[in-house]
Amino acid sequence: MNIPEYESYHEKKSHFDADFPYNTYLCSIPLDFIQVPLHWHDEFEFIYVKKGTGTVTVDFIDYTVHAEQVVIILPGRLHAISQIPGESMEYENIIFHPILLESSGEDHSYQQFIKPFFEFRFDCPVVLNKNDSAYTTVRASLDRNDNIGKSFPAGYPLALKGNLFSLFFALYTVCSDRHCSNSGRKNIEKLKSVIKHVELHYASHMSISDMASLAGFSESHFMKFFKQTMGTSFTTYLNEYRLTMATRLLLQSDETVLAIAQMVGFDNLSYFNRAFKKKYGITPSSYRNSVLLS
């Protein structure tokens, strides 16, 4: 699910003007979708958990998160959101582009205090808890921006940006003296082109040869490297991604199961049904009915 698609899907849930590069999406797992598959983008993202519990994965590390915690996703980080079996989670997705905080011309404050966050120079915490020093300011800043989205007072972008600067000041005081080792980022960077290609073209045919070339590897090296880094084969990863997209379409569209199978890249309906049942323990039709009737 790429960012344009994600924003289109949540368009009616966004609090803010589509022309302003700051959006808040209200989400629920599993009512909206079982999971948001692994992806990355150039925007900042905050996952503000409102109710329940779930799993957020950032750069292959799983974090169990609970109500009132705030997850910080820096630009360029691989991340995913998934359901814990038997649990549900309601959260806000706050997504905004770094350009929102940059002034025209030479902006030394942006270069010195903001840009290091998305160049991985700071070891910024992924999950903020109540006892973290930056937590109160970060949460209050996000809450104030939520309130702005309820009334849109004249000049609201100024207030919104001001709250973001307060938020980053709090994070900077915590993170500026904590430098990233970046020891594992080389592997991540090598796979980001493949992850993005799957995100944008999961319904199309993809060969191991094409993906190996995209990553700059031989086929044998790519298969070994992908499995070592991702913990699964590329073929399995691609099918899992397609099945995740199928669950979203089953809940959010009236298309037939056959049409949905084809839309996510499965040419054989029987194979799609078997793969879906193996992953979710239920057929696509039963999944659609069980969730929509619950």
Secondary structure, 3 states (H helix, E strand, C coil): CCHHHHHHHCHHHCCCCCCCCEEEEEEEECCCCCEEEEECCCCEEEEEEEEEEEEEEECCEEEEEECCCEEEECCCCCEEEECCCCCCEEEEEEEECHHHHCCCCCCHHHHHHHHHHHCCCECCCCEECCCCCCHHHHHHHHHHHHHHHHHCCCCHHHHHHHHHHHHHHHHHHHHCCCECCCCCHHHHHHHHHHHHHHHHHCCCCCCHHHHHHHHCCCHHHHHHHHHHHHCCCHHHHHHHHHHHHHHHHHHHCCCCHHHHHHHCCCCCHHHHHHHHHHHHCCCHHHHHHHHHHC
